Amino acid sequence: MKNSRKFLDLSVRKFLLGTGLLNIVIIFTMFLFIFLNGMKFFGHSSVKDFVFGTKWISLSGFYGLVPLLVGSFWVTIIAIIIAVPLGILTAVYIFEYAPLKVKNAMKILIEVMSAIPSVVLGFIGLYVLSGPIKDLFGLNSGLTAFTGSIMLAFMALPTIVTMTEDALNALDPSYKEAALALGSTKVETIFNVLLPAAFPGIFAGIMLGFGRIIGETLTVLMVTGNAPILAKSPLSPVRTMTATIAAEMGEVVQGSDHYFALFAIGIVLFIISFITNTVADYYVTKARKLRN
């Protein structure tokens, strides 16, 4: 009996080790595939022309990354500006003010929000949100970076709210008790003591939300207008890097410069995702150390 339990324990450990190694191999293989195909593009075009090029016109052979970076920038920065304050304030309400029934209901609602498919949010932005934005700002089209930002902010909210609330719940009760004992009001305690103390966990949630925003494809493909131009404001149509890959990969000639240019965009996205997740992991680890 004892030997069988040892064998079972060893088998489970080996299985988990093998699963973890397999995940690493799969991720490395994906990156290698993207990297090798992307680097073939730079055999025909310089890195400088790609990174600093201001035109993306695939039919004419212009593959400049700047318009796509600008589009991704507008969509991402506005979404973060919307999602971060709203997410943190929502988490503070759930943590400190909401009655138990309301708190449970809001948690369920947030979980449901995170499960809504991207295509559904894209339809909502396309048929519900774009019209009012067009009328409000007097635009020719409501399919803009701002429209996409609102939808992406909605998608990032569950991550930011959940991580912020977890960070606040993980704090030692003495933080709150000491601040209140010194005469601080509840609001002063929250914003001057609790939120700064929980900052590593909150920032990790923000970075994970950022990763969700920068990596989203289908929603931005549907609601941002898909115009690879140097947009000067978020009220202009734009095209993001992810949307460009999704829109053009299905029709591109395999082995062409255009084909490899899309993989070059994939390298850029992979680097951004790697940096985002590394920073988020650092702050998650820091939050756990403070918790312990």
Buried (B, 14 or more C-beta within 10 A) or exposed (E): EEEEEEEEEEEEEEEEEEEEEEEEEEEEEEBEEBBEBBEBBBEEBEEEEBEEBEBBEBEEEBBBBBBBBBBBBBBBBBBBEBBBEBBBEBBBBBBBEBEEEEBEEBBEEBEEBBEEEBEEBBBBBBEEBBEEBBEEEEBEBBBBBBBBBBBBBBBBBBBBBBBBBBBBEBBEEEBBEEBBEEEBEEEEBBBEBBBEBBBBBBBBBBBBBBBBBBBBBBBBBBBBBBBBBBBEEBBBBBBBBBBBBBBBBEEBEEEBBBBBBBBBBBBBBBEBBEEBBEBBEBBBEBBEEBBE
